[in-house]
Amino acid sequence: MRVIQNDSRPGENMRLTKKHGDCDDGTCPAMWDTDDPELVAIRGAVLTDAEALADAGPGAAHERVVLLPRSILESYRSGRP
């Protein structure tokens, strides 16, 4: 379990429990459950394509659009590691 600073709730820490991902060294796409039942955390490649970002529309300063393999989303939804 990891503890991170939660930018969506300034001044609060969030606890993460890794649920899905393809490797254990911390550099691969992955998903974590958080101690907030409304939120999951994801790690993926940051989307940098300007046209694709324009399609996504503006976001808050603390947000980034990331890319995640569908297989990780499907395994999270099904509860499989």
N, C-alpha and C positions, 0 to 999 in steps of 0.2 A: 504494500500500500504506500502511496506517495501523498504528500501534502503539498499543494500548490497555492499560490496567491490567486484569488478569484477576481478577475477584472470586471466581471458583471455584477459583483457585490463588493465594492471597494472596502478594504480593511478586514475582510473575512478570508479565511483559508478554506480550501475545499480538499476533501480526501478522495483519492482515486484508487480504484481496484481494477487492475487489468482484467479484461474479459475476453478479448479477441485480438488476434494479431498473428503475423506469420513468423516472427522471430522474437528473441528475448533480449537483444542488446539495446533496445530502445530507439533504433533508427528506422524501423519499418512502419508501414501503416498499421494502426492499432486503434482499439476502442476501449474505453474504461467506463465503468459505472462510477458515479459520484455519490457523495452523501446527500445530494439534492435529488429527490426522486423525479424531478422534472428535467434533469440534465444528464447527458452523457458527454464524455470528452472524446475527441478523435484526434489522431495525428495522420496527416497525409501530406502530399506534395502541395505547396502553395501554388494556386493558379495565378499565372502571370500574363497570360494572353489577353491583351487589351480589349480585343473584340468580345471575347467570352466574358470578361469582367463587366463590360458595358451591358451585355445581355443580363447579367445578374443584378445590375442596378447598384445604387450607392449603398454603402453599409456604414456602420458606426466606426469610429477611429480605432476601436479595440478589436474589430472583427476582421477576419480574413476568409476568403473562399479557398477551401482545400479539396483535393482530389483523393478519393478513397475507393479501393476496389469494391465492387458490388458484393463480392463473396464475403467480405467482412460484415457488411450490413446484413446480409442474409443469415450468416451464422449468429450474429447478435440477436436478430429477430427470433430465430428458432431456438436460441439458448445453447447452441453447440459451441464449444471452444474453438 
